[in-house]
Structure formats: C-alpha cells, structure tokens
Amino acid sequence: PGDPIVVETQNKYFVYKMASILPVTSPSNTAVLDAIPKGAGFTKAGRYITLTTCTPEFTSKYRMIVWGTMVEERSRDKGKPDALVD
C-alpha cells in the first residue's frame, strides 16, 4: 500500500496510489471490477484503478487483484509526474 501506479497514454499521465490487495479470488469474481469494487475497502464511487493478474503464476486457477486511487492526472506537456522522477 502507498506505492505509485503510473499509467502513461499518448496525452496524459494518470498516477494512482496503491490502496489495497486481494491476494486470491476466483476468475469469476467480477465484483472486483464494480464502480465501488467489492473487497477493495472503498465506500463510495471514485477514480480507481483495478489491476488483475493470474495466481499462481502461469496458471488461471485464481486471480490476484490490486486497487489504487487516483492522486494525479497530468498532461504530458507538463513533464513526468514526481512518481517517475523520484
């Protein structure tokens, strides 16, 4: 928790702060993608990111979920966010 997650697009950087993790869930658990994701600890709608991956590695038996909350949206012409230059 607290680590930065940076998404770079053609025109912007989106910086999120890692908020919580669900280490194991079934691949059919789509509630982790809800506007207020189940299991994330969020209580209201917001600007969140949901990252999913397979666990154990190289299998599709379970999913690990990581959530973050947006802390900055920056135009690329303003330079890289601090999370990328610190």
N, C-alpha and C positions, 0 to 999 in steps of 0.2 A: 504493500500500500504506500502511496505517495510518489511512486516513480512516474516520470513523464511518459506519455504515449503521444507520438507526433505523427500526424497524417499529413503528407505533402501532396497537393494537387497542382495542376497547371498554374493556378492563380493564387492559391492560399495555402497557409499552414493552419492546421487545427491541432491545438495542444490540449490534451486531456491529462488528468491526474488519476492514476490507478487508485480505485476506491475499494474494490473487493474481488474475491475469487471464489468460485465454486469448483473445487478440485475434481469432483466426479459427478456426472449426471448422464442420463441415458440420451442417445441421439434423438429420441422422440420428444424430448422435453423442449418444446417450442416456447414455453412461457418465459424462458430466459431472454427472448427477443421482444417481449412486450414493451409498450411505451414506458411502463413502470416495471422493469424486469423482476420477475419472481426470483427471490433468493439474493438479490443484489443489496438489499438493505435500504433502497430508495423508497421514499414515502410519497413523492409527487413526481409528476412529469418534469423532465428536464432535458438538457442536451447531454446525452450519454453515448458512450461507445461500448459495444459488446464485441469481444473477441472470442472466437471459439477455436478449439483445436482437438485433435484426437488424443486419447489417453487410454491405455499405454501407447507410447509412440509406435507408429507404423501399424496401428490397428484402428478399427472403427467401433470397438466394443463400447467405449464410453466417450464422453466429451468433457473437456475442462473449459470453464468459462471465466473470463476476466472482464470486469467492468471498469469504466473510467468516467469521470465527469469533466465536461469541458471547462477549461480555465482561460483559454485564449483562442481567438480567431484573428489571424494576421495576414494581410495582403503580402504576397511575395515581394512586391516592390519596396516594402519596409524592411527587408532583410530577414535573416533567420531568427526564429524565436530563441530566447535565452536557453531553453531546454536543449537546443542543438549546439550551442556555443560555450556552455559552461564546462 
